[in-house]
Amino acid sequence: MKRFGLFLALLLCAARAFAYDYTNTVPSFTVKLPDGLTNVPSPLFSKYLVCLANLHPVKGHPYFEIIVLSDTGELLHQDFSPATNSSLNLSVSAKWQGIALQVTRETRVIYGETMVSLNCRIPIKPSAIELRVMGATRQETELRDDLGKILETVNGPTDWLTPAESGRGPGPHLVCIFIGVFALMIGSLRISPHCGLADTDARIAGFLILLAGLGLPYLDRVYPIAGSLHHLGLGYYEVMAAMVVLNFLVIILITLVMICIHGNLYAKDANPLAYVIPKKKLTKAEKKVASAPPDMSCPLCHKPASSLQPTCPNCNADLVRWKQAQSASRDVEELV
């Protein structure tokens, strides 16, 4: 038990502690940096805010490392275009508050030792900050771990949007998806009381609207609509409202195109020939009844009708009930 306690104590001592709290006023942010480093002046980096270094590795901090935070003095605009690896020095991206940041990697030889510098700009507003983690190339794995852990502790205001907030997720496009599914199920689609589609045409339009709702997130990756609106100065909620309006415009456009092709069923002066509603197919018996010649006079409108038909084709009178009443009256006469 004592050996286990000693092993646990050694393990905790060997683990890197990020307990150095640094707070900056302009730009406003807080960050936790590794313990065991010395705060040293750094005239090599312009506008540096803090510079921590371990120039003489010891047991608690076994490798050479320099960590620099500096103010870039400019607002970093978000790039919504697809990420490319065109830069020769581009390293793997890092995550900060759910946003992917690019990390550049630079190497240089200092006093015969190959050094690596991992640089990352953090979009704090009103001006971005730059994080540099430098050390020997043989310790690059540890340097990358430190960079990721420092980014996790950076807390400050930003106007950048996460992938879900920028419209690349299905969130704001659920309007098209819901309306498309509704039109497929109900078979009716209206954009006003006297303008819309029904039956097969409504279901075709619903299917097209559903495809639009599923495809808009992928379209935003090619042409960043939400990102462009964000660059114009719109906030998160304004961008989301604009994306919802875009969904309604897509629905209206698809519906109007279908109406131009197949006609408007709900128009006040709709022409029956412009929109043919599919009729139920009649059986042979039903066709025989419908085409039966008139052999009687309707008791209500006194126009020719057929006794085989259940209702009068002229006034829709119930001929079945009338025939039942006639049969009952004859039975009474015979009994009398």
Helices and strands as residue ranges (DSSP letters): H 2-14, E 20-24, E 29-33, E 38-39, E 48-54, E 65-71, E 94-96, E 99-101, E 103-110, E 113-122, E 129-136, G 137-139, H 140-153, H 174-186, E 188-192, E 195-198, H 199-222, H 225-231, H 236-262, G 272-274, H 284-290, E 296-297, E 304-305, H 319-335
